[in-house]
Amino acid sequence: MREQIDHFVASPEPTLFFDWLRSDFKAVLKVFSYKNILEELLFHDNILIYVYSERDAGLEFKNMILGNDKYFLLSHHDVTTEGIIDKDAIQNFIDKYERRWNRIMEEIKQSSKNLIFMHRITDNKIVPGDENKFIELISNINPECKFCLVFLIHNNKISDAIIEKRNKFLCINIESFLKPNYSEEIDWKLNQYDWNRIFETILDNARYDNWQKLL
């Protein structure tokens, strides 16, 4: 959704950790539970390279895909087969994502703005209560942080735009924002949706109340 956000805001912000990564929400929770991103995720022996087309390559993380628990977290945009994928390329990837991680942590710890975290749900891997786990993780980083988690789901069986709205959590059905006469062709940019209306709906309905005061 980063591209749609950049089109919506007047002056795009610097890139943050999850902006261009593909992930399920389980992986998001796992990453936010880490105490040291360089020791627990971003290190050479943990990064796998795979080639999925003649010119495109991707990066995954061993500790996300091995073991009993499986997490979906991968990069499609940071390396290509047109360049040399060596230790230097991997180190550049690590350095870039360390900077992006530091930015998002700085926003959580220091920002005086209301923050909105958005995640588009494309599978059935969300477990009831996952949103509360996220709220608790962010609140543990900074109890004074004012934020709202927004799930964007796809449900074409109902016409409701807002599925759930409560403290620090909002669930939006983006199928209610399909443009008239949209093309059935799959578009990775999701241009079939009216993103201006989606973001305006989020801004109108997000609640940022202090989590600790409501326990």
N, C-alpha and C positions, 0 to 999 in steps of 0.2 A: 504493500500500500504506500510505500515511501514516495513513489512517483505521483500518485494522486494527491498526497499531502503537500508535496512541493508545488503543485498547481493551485492548491487551495490557499495557502498562506502567502502573505505579501513578501516576506523575506525568509526563504528556507533556512532552517537551522543546520548546523554541522551534523554529519551522519553519526548515528548511535549504533550500538552493538547489534541489535536485531533487525535493523532497517532493511538489509539486503540478504539476510539469511533466511532459508526456509526452515521452519521448525514446527513441531507440534507443541501444545501447551505444556505437556509433561516435561519436555526439554527446557522450556522457559523456567519452570519451577526449579528444575535441577540446577540450572546455571545460577539463578539468584540465590541458591542455597550455598554456593561456594564461598569460601573465606579468602582464597587466593587464586585468582583466575589463571595466573601463569603456572602455578603448580598443579592445578586440578583440571585444566582444559587446554590452555594454549602453550603446549610444549611439543617439541619435534616428534618424539616417539609416539605421541598420541594422535598425530594427524595422518590420515590416509588420503592418497590421491587416486582418483578413478577417472577414466576417460569414457564419456558417454556419447560422443559423436566425433567426426573427423577433426573438428577444430576446438571442441569444447571439453573442458575437464572440470572436475569438482573436487571439493575437499570435505571429508567427514572426520569424525573423532572416534577413536577406538572405544573409549570408555562410554560412548553413547550407544554403540551398536553391539558391543560384546557383553556377555554376562546374561543373567536372568532377566533384568529389566532392559527394555529396548526404548531408545529415545531417537526422535527424528530431528537432526540438526545438521544442515549442510550448506555449503557455499557453492553457488553455480556461477559466480561472476568474478571471482578473484584470481583465477589462473586460466590460461588457455593453452592449447597444444601448439600454438604458434610461437610461444616463447619457451625457454628452457625451464623446466620445473625441477629445480634443484634445491639444496639447502638454503641458498640465498633467497629464492622465491618463497619458500616456506617461512623464512625468518621475516620477510617483508609482510607476509600475511599475518604472522603473529604480532608484529609491531603495530600494524594497522588496527587489528582488533583489540589490542591492549588499549590503544588510544580511544577507540570507540567505547570500550568498557568503562574506562576512566571517566569519559564524558557523561555516560548515563548514570554512573554512581555519583558524580558531582551534582548532577541535576537533582537526584533524590536527596542527597545530603544537604545541599546548599540552596536550592532554588526557592525563591519566594513566590513563584508562579504556581497556579493550579496545573498539575500534570495529568495528562490523559495517556494511558497505556491501551493500545488497541491490538486485538488478536483476532484474525479471521479463522473461523472454525470450518475446516474442510473435511472432517472425518468425525467418527463417533467416539473419539478417544477422551473426550472430556468426562471427568467423573464428577458427580455432584459434590460440591464442597471445594473443588479445585480453585474457584475464584476466591474463597476465603483463605486458602493456603497462600495465594499470591498476595492478598491484602496484608496478611500477617508478616510475610517475608519483607515487603517494602516497609511496613510499619516498624519492624525490628531494626531496619537500617536507619530509619529516621522517624521516630514517633510523631514528629510535628509535620511531616510531609503531607501536603494536601493533594490528593490524587484520586483518579477514578479509573477503574479497569473496565474496558468495553469489549465485549464479545460481539463479533459480527458473524451471524449464522446464515445458512441458506435453508429456508423452509418455504417451498412454493405451494404448500398445502394450506397455508393460512395467509390472511391479508394484513394481519397486525404488524405494524412497524416496530413497536416497542414490546419485547417479550417480557422483560423484567427490568425494574427500576428500583434501586434501593441504595442504601448508603455505600458509597465508594464502588458501586457496581451497576453496570448498564448492559443489557443484552438487546441488540438490534437485529431485526430480520432484514437483510439487505435485498431480499427478493422483492420487497415492497417498493424498492427504488429503481426497478428496471425502467430503462428508457422506452418510450413507445416505439414499436416497430424495430426493436433491436434485432441484430443478427444472431442466428443460432450458432454461428461459428465460435469456437472457443477462442477467447482473447486473453492472453496472460496478463494484460494490463487492466482487464475487467472494465473496459470502457462502455460495456452495456449498462452499467449502473450510473445513476446520477450522483456522483460523489459530492458535489456541492451540497445537495440536500441531505445526504448521509451525515456529512460533517456538521452541518448546521443543526441537525436533529440531535447529534451527540452533544454539541455545545449547549443546546437549550435544555437538555435533560440530565447531564452529568451532575452528580453530587459529590462533593469533596470533603464531607464532614470528618472530623478527627475520629479515627478508628478507636483509639483508646477510650474515648469518652462514652462509647456505646457498648462496651463489653459488659 
